[in-house]
Amino acid sequence: MELSIIVTNYRNPELLKICLDCLQKQTGNLAVELIVADSNTQEDTEMMMREDFPQVKFFPFKENVGFQALIKKGIEEGTGKYLLLLNGDIIVTPGSIEKMLEYLKSNQNIGMLGPKLLNFDGSLQYSCFRFYHPITIVYRRTFLGKLPFAQKHLDWFLMKDYNHEVAKEVDWLMGSALLVTRQALEKVGLMDPDYFMYMEDVDWCRRFWEKGFRVVYYPEALMHHYHGKGSAKGGVVKSLLSNKMTWVHIFSAMLYFKKFWNKPTPNHQ
């Protein structure tokens, strides 16, 4: 099999259906297999997959197992030489998959490729970044982020100084839509299971760089992403006091910084 498309989902059958309908329409001429790994599977999702998508390989989990566990299951079950990893809230635009495959094949030192992501209103969604500093988390999670010096740092982190219409090597890519090679995976390994959610994509990209594989943002391919931002609801104070996902994000960040604290940052620019 040339391409395995692995879709991860968590309690969102409506968007998952749109995602899969779109993929089926656009992959008719490709040697491709579709795989869905679903966390905390609900009855309506299971019924939809059975009735509407019987040809899709479906792997449900009763519990919320986290993002990296879903990716792991999809990769282990997939047979493709290339693997396209998508969140279930991604809508792929026509021709994007073919463009990404062609670009990856013609640049064999690239291990990971990410498309340009758009919000559903068509505006740019920042999806390529520079590596975190510890202060980045503080600025993103507290009122300090509104101060001018913090805004300057966050603009740097979000790569706002870069023309997002041009393909570019980047530190890391948002894990919502990634095309990776099986060859690179065999050397880099899977996402670190110590992360339940958040930072696993940052960690993974860093390890791709450490193994000599380029990580590239490729805006010729376009995908729409809903991106609910579950860890940032309700404002800073309310979020810190009551939002479980905020604390998951902070804990994941602590794991990441501990893991890479004494390691040099990959230099590719």
C-alpha positions in Angstrom: 0.0 0.0 0.0 1.4 3.4 -0.9 -0.6 5.6 1.5 -2.4 5.0 4.8 -4.7 7.8 6.0 -5.1 7.7 9.7 -7.9 9.7 11.2 -8.1 10.3 14.9 -11.4 11.2 16.6 -12.8 12.0 20.0 -16.6 12.3 20.4 -17.3 14.3 17.2 -19.1 12.1 14.8 -20.6 15.0 12.8 -17.2 16.4 11.8 -15.7 12.9 11.4 -18.4 12.1 8.8 -17.6 15.2 6.8 -13.9 14.4 7.0 -14.4 10.8 5.8 -16.9 11.7 3.0 -14.4 14.3 1.7 -11.5 11.8 1.9 -13.4 9.1 0.0 -14.2 11.5 -2.8 -10.7 12.7 -3.2 -8.7 9.4 -2.9 -10.5 7.3 -5.6 -7.4 7.3 -7.8 -4.9 6.6 -5.1 -3.7 3.4 -3.6 -4.9 4.2 -0.2 -6.4 2.7 3.0 -8.5 4.7 5.4 -8.1 4.0 9.1 -10.1 5.6 12.0 -8.9 5.4 15.6 -11.6 6.6 18.0 -11.2 7.6 21.6 -14.0 7.2 24.2 -16.2 5.7 21.4 -19.9 6.6 21.6 -22.7 4.4 20.2 -23.6 7.0 17.5 -20.0 7.0 16.2 -19.9 3.2 16.1 -23.2 3.0 14.3 -22.1 5.6 11.8 -18.9 3.8 11.0 -20.6 0.5 10.6 -23.4 1.7 8.4 -21.8 4.6 6.4 -18.2 3.5 6.2 -17.9 -0.3 6.3 -14.8 -0.2 4.1 -12.9 2.0 6.6 -10.8 0.1 9.2 -12.3 1.2 12.5 -10.6 0.9 15.9 -12.7 2.0 18.8 -11.4 2.6 22.4 -13.9 2.6 25.3 -11.7 5.0 27.3 -10.2 8.4 26.4 -6.7 7.0 25.6 -5.2 10.3 24.4 -3.9 11.5 21.0 -0.6 9.6 20.8 -2.3 6.3 21.6 -4.7 6.8 18.7 -1.8 7.7 16.4 0.1 4.6 17.6 -2.8 2.3 16.8 -3.3 3.7 13.3 0.4 3.5 12.4 0.6 -0.1 13.7 -2.5 -1.1 11.7 -1.5 0.8 8.6 0.6 -0.7 5.8 1.4 2.4 3.8 4.8 3.5 2.8 3.5 7.0 3.6 1.2 7.9 6.4 -1.2 10.9 6.5 -2.2 11.6 10.0 -5.4 13.7 10.3 -7.6 14.9 13.1 -11.3 14.1 12.5 -12.0 17.9 12.3 -9.8 18.3 9.2 -11.4 18.9 5.8 -9.0 18.3 3.0 -9.2 20.4 -0.1 -9.1 18.8 -3.6 -5.6 17.9 -4.8 -3.8 18.6 -1.5 -3.0 14.9 -0.8 -1.5 14.4 -4.2 0.6 17.6 -3.9 2.0 16.5 -0.5 2.8 13.0 -1.7 4.6 14.4 -4.8 6.6 16.9 -2.8 7.6 14.3 -0.3 8.7 11.9 -2.9 10.8 14.5 -4.7 12.5 15.5 -1.4 13.6 12.3 0.2 15.4 14.0 3.1 12.0 15.3 4.4 10.6 13.1 7.1 7.5 15.1 7.9 5.4 17.5 5.9 2.5 19.7 7.0 -0.1 21.6 4.9 -1.3 25.1 5.3 -4.2 25.1 7.7 -7.2 27.4 7.4 -10.0 28.3 9.8 -13.5 27.5 8.5 -13.8 31.2 7.6 -10.8 30.9 5.3 -8.4 32.8 7.5 -4.9 31.5 8.2 -4.5 29.2 11.2 -1.0 29.2 12.5 0.3 25.6 12.4 4.1 25.9 12.1 6.1 27.2 15.1 9.5 27.7 16.6 10.4 25.6 19.6 9.0 26.5 23.0 10.9 28.3 25.7 9.6 27.9 29.2 8.5 31.5 29.2 6.3 30.8 26.1 4.0 28.7 28.2 3.7 31.5 30.8 2.9 34.1 28.2 0.3 31.8 26.5 -1.4 30.9 29.8 -1.4 34.1 31.8 -2.4 37.8 31.5 1.3 38.5 30.9 0.7 37.5 27.3 -1.1 40.7 26.6 2.0 42.8 27.4 4.0 44.2 24.5 7.3 42.3 25.2 5.3 39.1 25.6 3.4 39.7 22.4 6.7 40.2 20.6 7.9 36.8 21.9 4.6 35.1 21.0 4.7 36.6 17.5 8.2 35.0 17.2 6.9 31.7 18.4 4.0 31.8 15.9 6.4 32.7 13.1 4.4 35.8 12.2 7.6 37.2 10.6 7.5 34.5 8.0 5.5 34.5 4.7 3.2 31.5 5.1 2.7 31.2 1.3 6.3 29.8 0.9 7.4 26.3 1.8 9.9 26.3 4.7 11.8 24.2 7.1 10.3 24.8 10.6 11.0 23.7 14.1 7.6 21.9 14.6 4.2 21.4 13.0 0.8 21.1 14.6 -0.1 17.4 14.8 -3.6 17.9 13.3 -2.4 17.2 9.8 1.0 15.5 9.1 2.4 13.4 6.2 5.3 11.2 7.4 7.3 8.5 5.8 7.5 4.9 7.1 11.3 5.1 6.5 11.6 8.0 8.9 9.3 6.4 11.5 11.5 3.3 11.6 14.4 5.5 12.8 12.6 8.1 14.9 10.0 5.9 16.5 6.4 6.6 17.6 5.2 9.6 19.6 6.3 9.4 23.2 3.6 7.6 25.3 4.4 9.7 28.3 2.3 12.5 26.8 -1.4 12.0 27.2 -2.2 15.0 25.1 -0.4 18.2 24.0 3.4 18.6 23.3 3.7 15.2 21.7 3.8 16.8 18.3 6.6 19.2 19.5 8.5 16.3 20.9 8.1 14.2 17.8 9.2 16.9 15.4 12.3 17.6 17.6 13.2 13.9 17.4 12.7 13.9 13.6 15.3 16.8 13.4 17.7 14.9 15.8 17.6 11.9 13.4 18.4 14.0 10.4 15.0 14.3 8.9 13.7 17.6 7.7 10.3 19.0 9.0 8.7 21.2 6.4 5.6 23.4 6.1 4.1 23.1 2.7 1.4 25.7 1.9 0.6 24.4 -1.6 -1.6 21.9 0.2 -4.6 23.4 2.0 -6.8 21.9 4.7 -9.5 23.4 6.9 -9.3 22.7 10.6 -12.0 23.4 13.2 -9.6 23.5 16.1 -11.8 23.8 19.2 -9.0 24.7 21.6 -10.4 22.7 24.5 -7.6 23.7 26.9 -8.3 27.5 26.6 -12.0 27.9 27.3 -13.3 30.3 29.9 -10.5 32.8 30.4 -7.2 32.4 32.2 -8.4 32.3 35.8 -11.4 30.0 35.2 -9.3 27.8 32.9 -6.5 27.3 35.5 -9.0 26.6 38.3 -11.4 24.3 36.5 -10.3 23.2 33.0 -8.7 19.8 33.2 -7.1 20.2 29.7 -5.2 23.3 30.8 -3.5 21.3 33.5 -2.9 18.5 31.0 -1.1 21.0 28.8 1.0 22.4 31.6 2.0 18.9 32.8 2.9 17.9 29.2 5.0 21.0 28.9 6.9 20.1 32.1 7.6 16.7 30.7 8.9 18.2 27.5 11.2 20.7 29.2 12.5 18.0 31.6 13.2 15.7 28.7 15.1 18.1 26.5 16.5 20.5 29.2 20.2 19.6 28.7 19.9 18.8 24.9 20.9 21.3 22.2 18.1 22.7 20.1 18.3 21.3 16.6 19.8 23.9 14.3 18.4 23.9 10.8 18.2 27.6 9.9 
